[in-house]
Amino acid sequence: MRLMTATPRAGTASRPSATTKGTRTLLLGGGVAGPLFTVVVGAQMAAREGFDPARHPLSLLSVGDMGWVQIANFVLAGTLFLAGAIGMRRVLDSGPAGTWGPRLIAALGVALIWGGVFVADPADSFPPGTPAGPPETLSWHGALHTLGPVVGLLAPTVACFVFARRFGRLGRQGWAAYCVTTGVVAALLAVAAFPAADYRLLFTGDVLLNLCASVVAAILLTGVPAPEEMTAPPRSRNATTP
């Protein structure tokens, strides 16, 4: 697969080193966000007593004595995705995904932060001691929390197709196929999760979408030269002898 290189935006030539370093840092944040979020959630699923990935949505990891870990994970990953969205906006031109790609990744970041700020209510015997089944009434923060997963699923799903269009326009058919496949599979998993009563399907779709967003940020990062590459004098050719 050929990589999608970033197109520098106009007006950045006067401060190439500072601008490029900042952009690379922002894109690096986006590239780290998905894997970091996935690893932290997976570790908690394995370690938290009473948590059943099939029965419990990952949002329930935010409640209980160790709930602060997932709250921090939501906020940190969301902040990193927001940083990545800013970096994407800096390097993408006005072509396909130039406007809506970064906006949708930013929406994903906001949704994750939202999920950390407005914590879900305990439910279905988690944490241990909670009555079985859904809560009888939702708290105000539990009600607000429900908006986060919806946006956090829809925004990156649409972003997959937006970035696929850009990859296709640039002739990167392999990456275009990857984005389309991710969007389709994640949508199918989300649709299947509720009738199957298995939150593992929903979590798998979330993982695919978050990793795809991070992959796009990493691809764009490879197209932004390091500051030393922009400031180093050109190498002189060695003199040749006849």
N, C-alpha and C positions, 0 to 999 in steps of 0.2 A: 504494500500500500504506500502511495506517496502521501506525504504530509501536507496539510493545508497551511501554507505560510501566512503570516499576518501581514496586512498592508498598513504601513505607518500612516497615521492620520496627519493631515496638514497642520502646520503650525507647531511641530515638535522639534524642528531642526535646530532651533536656537539653543536648546538645552538638551542635547542628545543623551549625555551620560545620566543626568538626574532623571529625565523622563523615562528612559529605557529601564533603568534600575528599578524605579517605582512600579512600572508596568509589569516587569518580570516578577516582582514580589507579589503583586496582586494576582497574577495568573497562577503563580505557585500556590497561593492560598486556595484558589479554586481547585487546583489539581490535587491538593491534599485532603480537601473537605470530605469527599465521598468515601475514600478508603478509611479515613479516621473515624467517621461516624459509624461505618459498618463494623469495624473492629471493636469499638467501644460497646455498641449494642450487642454484638455477638458474645462478648465476654460477660456482659451482665446477664444475658439470657441463660448462660451456662452456670453462673455463680449465684444468682438471686434465688433464695429458697421460696418454693411455691410458685415460681413463674413457669407457666406452660406456654411456649411459643404458639402452639396450635389454638389455645383458648384465649390468650391474652394479647391485645395489641401492644406494640412496643411502647406506646405512650404511658402504659401503666408502670413502666420502669421508673417514671418520675415521682412515684409516690412511695411512701415508706421511709425507713431510716436512711437508706442509701439512695433515695430518690434524687439527691442533689447531683449525683454523678450523671444521670441522664439529663437533668435540667441543664447542667453545664455543657453536656454533649450537644444538646439542641442549640444552645446559644452560640457555642464556639463554631460548630459546623455551619450554622446559618451565617455567622459573621464572615467566615472564610468564603462561602459561596457569594456573598455580597461583594467581597473584595474581588473575587474572580470575575463577577459580572462587570465591575468597573474596569478591570483590565481588558476584558473582551471588548467593551465599548471603545476603549482607547485605540485598539489595534484593528478592529473591523471597519471596513469602509461602508458605504451606503448601499452595497449590494445585498443579496439575500442573507438574512440573519444579522445584518449589520445593526439593525435597530431592535427587532423583536427578540433575537437570540439573547443579548444581554438582559433585556427586560424580564424575560421568562426565568433566567437563572437568578436574577435578583428577587423575583417573586418566590422562588424556591427558598432562597436564603431568609427572606422575611417570614415565610411559613414556618421554617424550623425555629427561628427565634420566637415567633408567636407561640409555638408549642411548648417552648421552655418557660416563657413568662406566664402563660395561662395554663396551669397544671391540670391534668386530667383528674377525675375523681376515682377513688378506689372502687373496684368492681370485681365481681365474679371470683370471690375468695382470694383476691390479691390486693394488698399484701395479706399474709396470713392473719386470720381473725376477721376479715371482711366478709359480710354475708354473701352467699352465692347469688349469682345473677347480676343484672345491671343495677345501678343505684336507683333507689325509689324516686329521688328527685336530683336534678343536676344543680350543682353550685353555679354561681355566676362565672367563675373561672373555668369550671368544667364545660359549661355551655360555649364559652368563647373558644376553648381549646379545640372543639370539633371543627372549627373553620380551618385550622392549620393543616391537618392531614388532607383535606379536600384540595386546597391550593397546592400543597406539597406533592400531590400526585398529578394533578392536571397540568401544572406549569411545566415540569420537566418532560412530561409526555409530549406536549405540544412542541417543546423545544427540540426534541429528538427529530421531529419532522422538519422543523425550521432549519436546523443545521444540516440535515440530510439534503435539503434543497441546495444549500450553499455548496456542500461537498460535491454534489452532482454537477453543478454549474462549473466547478473548477476541475472536473474530470477525476475527482477522487472517488471513484465508484465503490471501492471497498469500504471506505469510511461512511459513505452515504448508506450503503446496505447495512452496516453495523447500527447506525442511528435508527433507521427504519425498523429493523428487527427488534431493537431494544424497545422502541415505542409501542410496537404491536404486541410483543410478548408481555410487557408490563401492563398494558391495558387489558389483555385477556386474563392475566393473573388476578387483576383487581376485580374483574367481573366474576371470576370463578370463586374468589375467596369467600364471599358471603353465603351463597347457597351451599358451599362445601363446609361452612363454619370452621374454616381453617385459616388463621391469621398468618401462618407461615407463607402462604401464597402471596398475601399482600406485602409481607416483609421482603420476599424475594423480588417482587416488582420494584419496591422502593430501592433495594440494593442496586438493581440493574440501572435504574434511572439516575441515581446519585453518582454511580460510577461513570455513566455515560457523560454526565455533566463535567465530571472531573477530567475525563479523557479529552473532551473538547478543549478544556482549559490548558491541558498539557500539550496538546497539538499546537495550539496557538503560541504557547510559551516557546516551543522550538523554533518559531519563526521570528522571535524578537531577539536581536543580537545582544550579547553581553556588552556592557559599557566599554570594556577594554577593547572589544572588537571594533567599536565605532571610533575610538580615540587613538588607537595605535597607528603609527605611520605605516604606509604601504611598504612591503618588502621590496627591496631592489633586486633586480635580476642579476645573477652572477654573470660576469663577463665571459664570453665564450671565445675561444681561440680557433682560428681557422684550421 
